Amino acid sequence: MSQGPRSGLAAVSSALLAMSRHLEVRDVLKTIVASARELLDARYAALGVPDDHGGFAQFVVDGVSEEQWRAIGPLPRQHGILAAMLHEAKAERLADVRKDPRFEGWPDAHPDLADFLGLPIRDGEEVIGALFLANKRCPKPEGSCGFTQDDEELLSILAQHAAIALTNARLYERSRELTIAEERSRLAHELHDAVSQKLFSLRLTAQAAAALVDRDPARAKGELHQVAALAAEAADELRAAVVELRPAALEEDGLVATLRTQIQVLDRAHTARVTFTGAGLRALPAAQEEAMLRVAQEALHNALRHSGAAHVDVSVERSGCGAVLRVTDDGSGFDPTAVRRAGRHLGLVSMRDRAGGVGGSLTVESAPGKGTTIEMEVPGG
């Protein structure tokens, strides 16, 4: 490396820390590429994640402007040196990639590459990506490669950690997909049950009203009022489900704004008064904000669908470096120990799992006729 050992080690440490901070696959790929290019002082860097059809599911570059990247055109296919790295799973260090017999050319707008260093990114026996650098920025004799054996070893270390970061990011995205699928399945089930029951009752009540129209108009009028009430309740169920099916705007708006928006809609959709207080809360790690949102949604679901509450209040406030979420209702309440013994948990297990999964804790205070308070505390990050 051109830098001294101390500064080189610091650069590697910074690169690895940067990779570990991201959870989204695209962000991880961009960080890997930028870190590799800076660390080895190359003009260009790229990372391709192969698909199963001879192309790349994702291809990220660094050192190329947005305009130049658009001018280059579609993503490359798996050919030439890239295909060799993916299929033979070995490093490639070349003095001039253009003179390699496997070179197949590139589009007109593509930058001119010369010396080249590439490595496969492996997860066990599986090659999950190809990372390469080109045009080392250093003095070099004509026809020689600027990338050294030390560079290759350093890039190999980076590729090993890139494999871990990329695998973790994929697992994270997969877990989010599963969570969304589970929640949509739960909502579909609830929607089917709740609205079906309301519509069944509505149909019976309408039939009763029709039978009473001639012989007891007063009772028929009462039944028709009940039809209107049941129809309104069915509409409430539909509106509430639609709200929950909307994706959370955490990334754009943050926890407080997202909760405030959702609670305003729930307040309109339900007969119970639903209120929210939250201010002065600094941003938390994304995983903690998502966990707090999901716990709040589960607690609100219980309060609005099962407790018969007239008022539900949600609050989020700062607690040291972390935050505390409270969902309090004045509903019928329950005995938490009896619920556990009966094998019913009203979502308490999943809420505790969510809290524990981000280093937080969850407490439940409730008693028959005394309402319920769900409190979640996270330490911050």
Disulfide bonds with the S-S distance in Angstrom:
none
